[in-house]
Amino acid sequence: MMFDMNAGQFDLVYNVLSFSLASMAASTMFFWLRVGSVHEKYKSALVISGLVTFIATYHYVRIFNSWTESYEFSKGVADPTLTGKPFNDAYRYMDWLLTVPLLLLEIIFCMSLSKEETTFEAWTLGIASGLMIAVGYPGELVIEGDQLWLRGVCFAFSFAVFLYIVYKLLVGLKGAIQKEQNPEVSSMLNATCVATVISWCTYPVVYLFPFMGVSGANAVIGIQLGYCASDVISKCGVGFLIYNITMKKSANLKGGLLP
């Protein structure tokens, strides 16, 4: 459902989408150009970081274009008018369906897990995060009206899965983090897990906006701004934390230390 907006509201979303797009593109270039600087053992983690932001870059181009196509400015009129083309925010969920499992993978690949443990954690978290995103999408389509209950049901399921993933990051993988013989690396991995959880906490809060009396154009703006902020932090910000870990572990290997 589309809503009328004034020029300030339209420009706010326009500029935030543009900023997010630029952040994703720049991060992708950095991560992939720096792959040659890390040890072979940790290249996969850094490549995945770049892949996450690359996929996000593509989808942000589509989101940005969809936003600009949904409104138009007429000569002599200050505020934009609806063009009749719906804003397709499904691109964001298609992005998450790919990038959220990869975000978890890049963290796992930095840990000192056995091949079997890595495979188990990758599949477990990958399937859980996929379900979280897939079930959350139908509810995202409803931001007001008598169908708002559907958003609540989708939220309840996705939030339960979200809590499971949070538990795995903060508690379940604690043993793997403590296996690190370099205390600095252990601290960095812990910080990465905490940063991921904190950045993700924005998503359920934004999802609940329609239940807080935020509706119409204000709901659309709040949702877009909140999701953009979370995406930049969880994809670009956490990606740079992963980069620092791979660099530190690579230095340890070159110095003859165990990772």
C-alpha positions in Angstrom: 0.0 0.0 0.0 1.4 3.4 -1.0 0.9 6.7 0.8 1.1 10.4 -0.1 4.3 12.1 1.2 5.7 15.6 1.3 9.0 16.5 -0.3 10.9 16.3 3.0 9.6 12.7 3.7 10.4 11.5 0.2 13.9 13.1 0.3 14.7 11.6 3.7 14.1 8.0 2.5 15.8 8.8 -0.8 19.0 10.1 0.9 19.1 7.2 3.4 18.8 4.6 0.6 21.5 6.4 -1.4 23.8 6.4 1.6 23.2 2.7 2.3 23.8 1.9 -1.3 27.1 3.8 -1.4 28.2 2.1 1.9 27.5 -1.4 0.6 29.3 -0.7 -2.7 32.4 0.8 -1.0 32.6 -2.0 1.5 32.5 -4.6 -1.2 35.4 -3.1 -3.0 37.4 -2.9 0.2 36.8 -6.5 1.3 37.6 -8.1 -2.0 40.6 -5.9 -2.7 42.0 -7.0 0.7 41.5 -10.7 0.2 45.1 -11.2 -0.9 46.3 -9.7 2.4 45.0 -12.5 4.6 46.1 -16.1 5.0 44.5 -18.7 2.7 42.7 -20.3 5.7 40.7 -17.1 6.3 40.1 -15.9 2.8 36.6 -17.5 2.7 35.4 -15.4 5.6 36.5 -12.2 3.9 35.2 -13.2 0.5 31.8 -13.9 2.2 31.9 -10.4 3.8 32.3 -8.9 0.4 29.6 -11.2 -1.1 27.2 -10.0 1.6 27.7 -6.3 0.8 27.7 -7.1 -3.0 24.3 -8.8 -2.8 23.1 -5.9 -0.7 24.4 -3.4 -3.2 22.4 -5.0 -6.0 19.2 -5.1 -3.9 19.7 -1.5 -2.7 19.9 -0.4 -6.4 16.6 -2.1 -7.0 15.0 -0.7 -3.8 16.3 2.8 -4.6 15.0 2.6 -8.2 11.6 1.3 -7.0 11.3 4.2 -4.5 12.0 6.8 -7.2 9.6 5.2 -9.6 6.8 5.2 -7.1 6.7 9.0 -6.8 7.1 11.9 -9.3 7.5 15.6 -9.0 5.4 17.8 -11.3 6.4 21.2 -12.4 5.2 23.9 -10.0 4.2 21.3 -7.3 6.4 21.1 -4.2 5.4 17.7 -3.1 5.7 14.4 -5.0 2.6 12.5 -6.2 2.0 8.8 -6.5 2.8 7.4 -10.0 0.7 4.3 -9.5 3.8 2.0 -9.4 4.0 0.2 -6.0 7.1 0.5 -4.0 8.6 -3.1 -4.0 10.2 -3.6 -0.6 10.3 -7.4 -1.3 13.8 -6.7 -2.6 14.9 -6.2 1.0 13.6 -9.6 2.1 15.1 -11.3 -0.9 18.4 -9.6 0.2 18.1 -10.8 3.8 17.2 -14.4 2.6 20.6 -14.5 1.0 22.8 -12.3 3.2 21.6 -13.2 6.8 22.8 -16.8 6.5 26.0 -15.6 4.9 26.5 -13.1 7.8 26.4 -16.0 10.2 28.7 -18.1 8.0 31.4 -15.4 8.0 31.5 -15.4 11.8 31.6 -19.2 12.0 34.5 -19.4 9.4 36.6 -17.2 11.7 36.3 -19.6 14.6 38.6 -22.5 15.5 35.9 -25.2 14.9 36.4 -28.7 13.4 35.1 -29.4 10.0 32.2 -31.3 11.4 31.3 -28.5 13.9 31.6 -25.9 11.2 29.2 -27.8 9.0 26.7 -28.4 11.8 26.7 -24.8 12.9 26.5 -23.5 9.3 23.4 -25.6 8.5 21.7 -25.0 11.8 22.0 -21.3 11.7 21.5 -21.1 8.0 18.1 -22.9 8.1 17.0 -21.0 11.2 17.8 -17.6 9.7 16.1 -18.6 6.4 12.9 -19.5 8.3 13.1 -16.3 10.3 13.2 -14.2 7.1 10.7 -16.2 5.1 8.0 -16.2 7.8 8.6 -12.5 8.6 7.9 -11.3 5.0 4.1 -11.9 4.8 3.6 -9.8 7.9 5.8 -7.0 6.5 3.1 -6.4 3.8 0.6 -5.3 6.5 1.2 -2.0 8.3 -2.4 -1.0 9.2 -6.0 -2.2 9.1 -7.9 -5.3 10.3 -5.2 -7.6 8.9 -2.6 -6.4 11.3 -3.0 -9.6 13.3 -1.1 -11.4 10.5 1.9 -9.1 11.2 1.7 -10.1 14.9 1.6 -13.9 14.1 4.6 -13.6 11.8 6.5 -11.5 14.3 5.9 -14.1 17.1 7.4 -16.9 15.0 10.3 -15.0 13.6 11.1 -13.4 16.9 11.3 -16.9 18.5 13.8 -18.0 15.9 15.6 -14.7 16.3 16.0 -15.4 20.0 17.5 -18.8 19.2 20.1 -17.3 16.9 20.9 -14.7 19.6 21.4 -17.5 22.1 23.7 -19.3 19.7 25.8 -16.2 19.1 26.1 -15.1 22.7 26.1 -18.5 24.5 26.1 -21.5 22.1 29.3 -20.5 20.4 31.0 -19.2 23.5 33.0 -22.5 23.8 34.4 -22.0 20.3 35.4 -18.5 21.1 37.2 -19.5 24.3 39.3 -22.1 22.3 41.2 -19.2 20.7 44.7 -19.2 22.2 45.1 -15.5 21.4 43.1 -13.5 23.9 42.9 -10.6 21.5 41.3 -12.7 18.8 38.9 -14.2 21.4 37.9 -10.7 22.4 37.4 -9.6 18.8 35.2 -12.6 18.0 33.1 -11.9 21.1 32.7 -8.3 20.1 31.6 -9.4 16.6 28.9 -11.6 18.0 27.7 -8.9 20.3 27.8 -6.2 17.5 25.7 -8.5 15.3 23.1 -9.1 18.0 22.9 -5.4 18.8 22.5 -4.3 15.2 19.9 -7.0 14.7 17.9 -5.8 17.6 16.7 -2.9 15.5 14.8 -5.2 13.2 12.1 -6.5 15.7 11.6 -3.0 17.0 11.0 -1.6 13.6 8.7 -4.5 12.8 6.5 -3.5 15.7 6.1 0.2 14.6 2.6 -0.4 13.3 1.6 -1.7 16.7 2.9 1.5 18.3 0.5 3.7 16.5 2.9 4.5 13.7 0.9 4.2 10.4 0.7 5.4 6.9 3.6 7.4 5.4 5.2 7.6 8.9 5.3 3.8 9.2 6.9 3.5 5.7 9.6 6.1 6.6 10.3 4.6 10.0 10.6 1.1 8.6 12.9 2.2 5.8 15.2 4.3 8.0 15.4 1.6 10.7 16.2 -1.2 8.3 18.8 0.8 6.4 20.6 1.7 9.6 20.6 -1.9 10.7 21.8 -3.1 7.3 24.7 -0.8 7.2 25.8 -1.8 10.7 25.3 -5.5 10.4 26.7 -5.8 6.9 29.4 -3.2 6.6 30.2 -2.7 10.3 30.4 -6.4 11.1 32.2 -7.0 7.9 35.0 -4.7 9.0 35.2 -6.6 12.3 35.6 -9.8 10.4 38.3 -8.2 8.3 40.2 -7.2 11.5 39.9 -10.8 12.8 41.2 -12.4 9.6 44.1 -10.0 9.6 45.0 -10.7 13.2 44.7 -14.5 12.7 46.8 -14.2 9.6 49.5 -12.3 11.5 49.4 -15.0 14.2 50.1 -17.7 11.6 52.9 -15.8 10.0 54.4 -15.3 13.4 54.3 -19.0 14.2 51.4 -18.7 16.7 48.4 -20.9 16.7 45.2 -19.2 15.4 
